[in-house]
Amino acid sequence: MEDEEFTISSTGSHTVTRAKGNVGSHPVYRIKGVITSGVSNYITITTNDPQLKVVNAALVAAETLVVNTDMMMG
């Protein structure tokens, strides 16, 4: 079975709900965009309850932040 892919292309809070299957998954997020360093600029990812918050980090247009949630499920 091919996995689902979702694209979010706007700022703000977004909820993604899977349509395929019912098995718990550990998705990989690939975040592209520009984030300027600052305490008020952050990304929060919540997957199956665990939460990751990236604060005061910079991302330039040529970079991709990859978050493997399998590593969050300790």
N, C-alpha and C positions, 0 to 999 in steps of 0.2 A: 504494500500500500504506500502510495506517495504521501509525504507529509504535507501539511498545510503551510502556506506562507501568507503573511499579512503585511501590508504596507501602510504605515501611518505617515502622512506628510504634512502634519500641522502641529503646532505647539499645543500644550494643554494636557488634560487628563483623558486617557483613552482606556477602554475595556475591550479586550479581545476574547471571544468565546469560540472554542473549537466546535466544528461541525462534524468532524470525522471521529469515529471511535469513542470509547469510554475508558480507555486505559490511561492512567496518570502519565504525564509526560514531563520531561525536563527540557524545555525549549532553549534554543540558542537565539539570542537577540543580537542583531547587527545594527548598530546605530551610526548613522552618517549624518553629518551636519556641522554647524559651527556653534561651539559653546565657548563663551569667553569666561576666563577664570574669575571667580567671585563667589562669595559665600551664598549669595542669593540666587545663583545659577546652579541648578542641580537636576539630576535625573533620579527618579525613584522607580524601581521595578519590583513589583510584588507578584510572585508566582507560587501558587499553592500555599500561601501564608508567609513563607520567609520573604523578607524584604531587603533589597540592596539599595543603598542611597549613595550616589556618586556626587560629592560636593567639592566645590572649589577646584575643579579640573578644567582643563582646556582641551578642545577638540577642534582641529582645523578641517577645512573642506576635503582635503586629500586623505584624511584619516578615517578609520572605522573602529569604533569601540565594540568589542565582541564580549558578550556576557553569556557564559555557559552555565545555565541554572543547575545543571547536574552537580556543580561544585557548591551550590548553595544548600543542597539537601543533605547536610551532614548527619 
